[in-house]
Amino acid sequence: MPNRIQSIGGLLLISVAVAFAVSVAAGCGTDDPPGSDSGVVADCVPSRVDWDATVGALVTTHCGACHGDTPDFGAPVTLTDYDALLVGVEGMRLVDRMVTQVAGGTMPPTGAPQPALSERDVIAEWASCGAVRVEDPVGLDANRPVYVSPADAPEGLEVIDLTAGGFAVSATEVDRYFERDFTALVTEDVFIRRFDAIVDDSRVLHHLTLRRAVGTSGVLQYLYAWAPGTGAFEFPEGGVRLSAGDRLVLQIHYNNGAAYEGVSDSSGVRLFVAPVAGPEYMMADPGPGTAGFSIPARGSSTAEQSCIVREPVRILASMPHMHEIGASFELDRVRGGRSENLLRLGGWDFETQLFYDLPIDLAVDDELVVRCTYDNPSDTDVSAGFRTEDEMCFAFTYVTPPNAGFCSPVAGDLVYAPGECVGDPVDVSTLAAVVTEDAPVFDATGVIPDGRWAATRAVMATDNVIVASIAEFSAAGQLASAAGSVEGDASFHVIAPVDPLRAGVQSDITFTGTLDEAAGPSALTTTCGDAAGTRFGTVAGVPAIAVPIPAGDAMIDLELWVFFDPS
């Protein structure tokens, strides 16, 4: 079967996560049996006359891409054959399942072309013999449009195909995940201008994703995903940087529900790349992620995080991400004390996660507020975490220029008191740390001038800026220096989606001692307190200390830099 580029409807359905389980399952099956309240009446035989006149055409239009005369995209059955719809025990027939899913808004999946409310009502009323009507909107409700890309790629771009390479899908595989790594794709930096899905054997293809490895941390950053009814993602200009050392991971979910024999598939993702030009985008997240929240059994809860914009950026599109008990999502901007909603979703559906069009400029000192609400119907508490059964609250957002730390969380629950080694304390303010992959570098000599100062700036340096950008860091402290002797303290509070920092940890150090300033940045020989592991010196002449942050067994290095600017 020849390859074909799939761009149905120009919509992008994507489930993004960072080193944790994810499911993009906007498939086309009707395998779930209807509930007891499906509305099926006894001895219901939907009208053949109405099917031939109107209903059959509606079903073909809105369900036929998957459930046509020949089922496609992993769908096990056809829904366009009137006689086949009525086969079986009443209450379990295909037509009965159609009532439940059409009336409940779960089919067609969001991202695929949707029937009008009146059309949905016609199908449900016909299939239930008048027992079920659809009078109110159902399913996911958003106040912003889905991000739509052009139907065709720009001309003249280089193409890189990442495919499964003829992967054999057996007749018994209905839930198979296949992964393939790709390296050395380019010899110099380029921009990915557009992502497209390559659909080879559509009979078994359920969905696919493309991720990028972030350093050596084990974290995978999701770049693109596809499911039936969705399409390309194209940047209006510029794009996402692809470098010579990048490792991309293609994951494909196969569903051979119709048990086809001899299937060999080469589906995948087509990258359209161009020389580096125009705005560079990256995916950042201002939400609380998996940091320190839980939802009680049989209860509701809201996870919320505010951050302050430190560098101006432009948002192109944003995709909320929660798991199975998410209920609603909000992204607000506060400017000059006035709150403005940028994106609101109701009727959350774990299997339907979309990018929404949000072309908006953020200015320095704007505040972004991300808010996720959950309803937990189970008998056990649900905690924030990386597993599918855990919960998350992300707002994965394409921004330009690329800066994962463009929005610093509002300072956390840090409680500061002058350390016992500080003889003459000064007034101190709590600082929110800016996150960076580029750690500051101490000056070669590191001579700390005489004086006494409060901390003026905090920077969290990490080899894993994706994880760190969804964490929250705050710090406070002071430093005094006189004739080679220093004294001071530092307190810092960290919430991050790794143990032991998940619930929030505060640490405090206080110290007095001497430095061998001629030897450059060094440890302190203490006469009071303990500053083990802390480095002292100057950065561009500004006194600074660098404090390592323990992160347990997580594959992430964190070092908090606190600056004491004499100016």
N, C-alpha and C positions, 0 to 999 in steps of 0.2 A: 504494500500500500504506500503510495508516494507521500512524502512529507507535505504538510500544508501549514502555512502560518495562520494562527487562529486569532481573530480580532473581532469577536462578536460583541456589538454594542459599545465598544470602546471603554468598558468599565474594568477596573482593577479590583479583584478580591484578593486580599492578602492577609495572612496571619503571621505577625512578626513577634519574635521573642528573642531573649538573650540567654543562651545556654540553658534553655529549659524546654520542656515538651510543648508541642504546639499541634493544633489540628485545624486544617482548612478543609472543611467537608461540605461544601455547598453542592453536593452531588445531586443526582437526579432520581435516585431510587424511591420506590414507594413500599419499602419492606416493613415498616412499622405498622402493626395492626391498629385498627381504630380503637379508641377508648370506649368505655361503656356508654358515654354520653355522645356518641357519634351522630345521633339523630336519625339513624336508619329506622324506617318504619317497617312493620311486618309485611311480608309479601310485596316488597317494593320492586317493581320492574320499570326502570326509567324508560320513557317514551322513545321508541325507535324513530318516529316521525320527527320529534324535536331534535334528536341527534343528527338526523340527515339534514334538517333545515338550518340549524344554527349551532348547536352545542359541539358537534363533531369538528367543525371548522375552528371554534374557539380552542378546543383541546389541542388540535394539531398546531395551531399558532403558538400557544404558550407552553406546550409540553412536548411537542414533536421533535425538538432538537435532540432530546435524549430518548424519549419514549415514542419514537416514530414507528413506521412499519417494520424497520430493522432497528432494534434498540442500540443506542450509542452511548459513549462515555461511561461505560460500566453499568448502565441501567439494565436490569434483568428482564424487563417485560415491555411490551408495547401497550400504549393507552389509546391508540387510534383505531382499534378494532372493536366495534360495538359488542359483538358476540363474546369476545375474550373478556370484556369487562364484567360480564355477568356469570362467568364460570365460577363454581364453588359454593360454599355454604354462605347463606345470607349473613351479613355482618363481617365476613372475612373476604368478600369478593373485592376485586380491584376497584369496582365502582364505589364500594363502601369506604375503602381507604382513600379514594379520591375526595369524598365528602370531608373527612377529617382534615386532610392536608390543605385542600384548597380553602376551606372555611377558616382554618387556623392560621393561614398565611405562611405555612412552612414550604409550600410549593406553589409556583416555581420558586427556586431559591433566589434570595435577593442578589442582585447583580445580573440576573437574567431578565429579559424583558418581562414586565409584569402586566397582568390583566388589569383593566379598570375595575373599580369597585363593582360597577354594574355587571361586568362580565364574570367576575368571581361569583357574584350572587346568582347569575344564570346557571353556571356550572353546578354550584352547590345545591340549588333548588332542584335542578333536574336530577342529579345523582341521588338525592335523598327523597325523591318523590314529593317534594314540597315541605319536608320536615325541617330543613335547615335553610336559613336565610343569612346573607352577609350584608349587614346594613351599616356597620361601622368599620373604619380602617383597621387592618390587622397587620401584624408583623412589625418589623423595624421601622421606626419613624425618625427621620432626621430633618433638621431645619436648614441644612446646607446641601447643595447639590453634590453628587458623586463626581470625583475628578474624571474628566473625559479626555482621552488622547485622540489625535487624528487617526483616521482609518488606515492611512498609508504612511510608511516611513519616509523621511526626507531623502531625496536623491543624493547619490554620491558618497554615502557613508560606507565605511568598511564593515563587513559582517563577520561575526565570530559565532559559530554554532556550538552549543554545548548540549550533547544528546546522550541518550541511554545506550547508543551504539549497538542496537539489535538485541536488547535484553529479552530473554525468553520468559514469557508469562504463561504458567501452566493453566490448565482448564479448571483447577481446583482453587486457584488463588483469588480471594475476594478482599483481602486486606494486606497487601504486600507493599512495604516501603523499600524502595531501591535508592541507593546513594552512589554518586560518582564524583570524585575530586578532579579539579582542573587547575593546573599551574602553568607558569611560563606562557601565558596567553599573549603577552605583549613584551616588547623589548624596551619600550619607553612609555611614560605616562600618557594616557589618553582619557577622554571623557566618554562614558557610556551615555549616549543621547537617548536611547530608547531600548526597552525590553519588550520582546514579543515571544509568545509561546509557539513552539513547533509541535504540531499535533500530527503524529504518525498514525498509529492504530487507535482511533477514537473509541473503538468498541470496549477497550479495557482501561482507558486513561481516565482517572478520577480527578486528580489535581497534581500540580507540581510547584516546587519552590526553588529559589536560588538564594544562597546565603554566602557570606564572605567571612573567612576566619579572621579574627582580630588578634594579631600578634601570636604569641604562644600560649595564651591564657585558656584556650579551649572554648572561648565565647564565639558564637556565630551570629553575625549581623544579617538579618533578612533584608534582601534587596528587592525581590519580586516574587509574586506567586500568581498562579493561574488556576481557574476552575471553569467548567462549562458555563458559557454565557458571559464570561469576562474577557478582557482583552489586554491590549498593550498599555504600557506606561511610558509616556514620552515627555521629556522636559522641554519647555517652550524654547529655551536656548541654554547652552552650557550642558552640565550633566554631572554624573557621579564619577569621581576619579577611579581609574583602574591602573594599577602599577605593576611593574614587572614581577615583583615578589608576591603578589596577591595569590591566595588560594581560594577558589570558588567551589562551592559544594552544591551540586544538583541533587534534589530529592524528588522522587516521583512516587505517588501513591497509585497503585494499580488495583482495579476491581474487575475481575473477570466473572461478573455475576451471571452471565449467560453461558458460561463454561465453553467458550470457543477453544478449539484445538489449534495447535501449531502457531501460536501467536509469537511474533518477534517484533519488538517495538523500539523505535528510535526517536521517540518524542524528546523534547527538551526546551531550551531557551535560546533564542537568537538575540545576540547583542549587536546593536548598531553603534559603532564607535567612531570618534572623530578626534583630530588633534585638540589639545587643550586650548579652549577659547570660550569666552563667555563666563557666566556665573558658575561657580562650583557649588554643588549641593552635597549635603550629607544628611543622614538621618539622626536626629537628636530626640531626646524625650524629656519634657519638663514635669512628668508625673511622678507620683510616689513609688511606682514600680512594684516592688515586693517588700517594701521597707516598713516593718513593724505594725501591721494592722491585722485584725481578725474579724470574723463574722460569727456571732453566737448561733448556736443551734436553735432552729425555729425562730430566728430573729432577723433583723435588718441592721445594716451598718453602712457607713460611708467612709471611704478613704479619700483624703484630700491633701494636696500639697500646693503651696504657693512658692513662687520664685520671682526674683527680681532680675530684669534684663540688664546685663552688664555691658553688652556690646550690641549695637543695632543689627538686626537681621530681618530678612523677608521670609515669611512662611509661604510655601507654595501649596502644600497639601498636608493633611494630618489624618492618621488612622488610629482611632481608639482601639485598645486591646484589653479585654477582660476574659475570664473563663466562664464556667458553666452557670454560675449563680449571679452573674452580673444582671442588673436591672436597668440602669440608666447611666449616662455619661454627660459631663459638662466641661467645656473649656471656656474660661472667662478671661478677659483682659481688664485690669484696673489701671486707669490713667487719671492722674489728678484727683483721686478719690472717687471717681465715677466708674462703676462696673458695667462692662459690655459683654454680652454673650457672643462667643465666636462660633461655637458648635455645641449642639445639644442632640442627644440620641435618647429615644425611649424604646421600650420593647426590645431590649438587647437580645441578640441571637448569637451564641457562641460560634455557630457555623457560618456566620455572615459578617465578615470584617472587611470594611471598605476604606479606601482613601477618599476624603472629602475635600472639595475645592475651597481653599482658604487663602487666597492671595491678599496678604496683609503685611504691612510694615510694623515692626516693633521698635520702639525707641528706648534709649537708656532710661532706667527707672520705671518703665512699665512693669506691672506685676501680672504674671500669669497664674491662674488658679485652675488646677485640674481636679475634678471631683468624680469619683465612681461610687455608685450606690449598689448594694447587693441585697438580695433576699435569699436566705438560707433555709430551705424546706427540710433539711436533714436533721437527724437527732445528734449530730456531732458538730463541734465548732470547726470552722474552716479558717485556716491561717494563710497569710501571704507566703508565697514560695514559688519554686520553679516548676513543680509538677502540675499536670493537667488538673488534678483534683484540688490543688491549691488555688489561690486567687491572685490576680495581678491588677494593676491599674496603670496602664501606659497611654501615652499620647505620642505615638511614633510620628515624627514630623520632619518633612523635608524642609531644610532651611538653607539660606545662602546669606553671607559667606559661611563656609563650613566651620562650625564651632560647637562641639557637643556641650560645652560648658557656658553657652551664651546666656543662660538663665540660671542664676545661683539660688538655691533654696533659701527661704527665709530662715534665719538662725534658729537652731533647735533649742531644746530644753537644757541649755548649759547654765550651770550655777557657778558663778565665779566668786572667790574670796582670795585676798592676797595670801601668798604662801608664807610659811613660817620663816623662810630665809630672806624675806624682803624687809629691809629696815625702815624705809621711808616710802610707803606706797603712793602711787599716783592714781588718778581716776582712770578707769578702764572701761571700754565698750566691747560688746560682743560682736564678732565679725562672722559673716558667712564666707566660707572658703570658695574660691574660684578653682575649678578643676582643669588640669592640663596634663597632656602627655609629655610635654617638654619641661622636664624638671629644671628649676633654676640651677645655676652653677656658681659656687662660691668663688670670690676673687682669690687670686694666687696668694696674696699676703694676708688678707683677712684682718687687718688691724681695726678693732672696734674703737671708735672715738669715745672720749669721756662724755657722760651725760646720763640722763634718766628719762625713759620714754614708755608710753603705753603702746601696745601693738596697734599697727595701723593697717595691716593687710595680711590675709591668710590665703595660701595657695595649697591645694591638694594635688601632689604629683603622683601619677599612677601609670603603670604599663597597660591599664585596662580602662580607657576613658569611657567606654560604653557603659560598663557596670558602675563606674564612679559617678557618671553623670546622672544616674538615677538614685544616687545616695544623697545624704545630707550631712554636711560638715560645718561645724561652727567652732570658733576659738576665741580666746581672750588671754591677755598676759601683759607683763611688763619686764623691762630689762634696764639695768643700770651698770655702768662701766666706769672704772677709775683706776688708772695706773696699772692696767693689766689684770685687775681683779673684776669679776663680774658677779652680779647677783640678779635674781629674777624668778619668774614663775611662768607657767603656761597651763591653761586648762583647755581641753577640747572635748567636743561631743560629736559622736559619729553614729549615724544610722545608715546601714548598707545591707544589700540583699545577700549577705554571706554571714555564716556563723563565725565568731560570736557577736557580730555587730547588728544582727537582725532586729533586736528589741531596743537598740540604742545603748551606747556605752560612753560614759564620761571618764576621762583620765586627767590626772593633775600631776605636775612636776614642780618642784621648787629647788633652788640651788644657790650656792655661793661657792666660788672657787677661782682658780687662776687658769689662764690659757697661755700657751707658748705661741704668741701671735706671729712671731717671725717664721714659724713653721707652717703657717697657713691654717686653713680650717681644721679644727681638731676637737677632740673631746675635752671635757672640763675635769680638772683635778679638784674635787669638791672638798670643802670644809664644812658644808652644811647641805643637807638634803641629798638627793640622788638624781642624776641626769644621765644615767647609763644609756648608751646608744644615741644620745642627742649630739648633734654636731653644731658647732658655733663658728661664726665668721661674718663676712659681709658679702653682699651681692650688689655690684655696681656701687660700692661704697656704703650701702644701707645695711646696718646690723640685722642679722637674721639667725634663726635657729631652725634646724631640720629635725623633726621628731618622727621616728618610724611608728606606724600604726599596725598593731598585730591583727591579722585577719584569719586566724585559725588555719584550717587546712585548705582554704580557698586559694586558687591559683591566681592571686592578685597581690601586687606590691603597692602599698600606700605609704606616702611620706608627707607629713604636714609641715609646710614651711610657714613660719610666722616672722613678719618683718616689723622692724621698729624704726620707722623713718624719722631721723632727727629734724627734718624740715617741717 
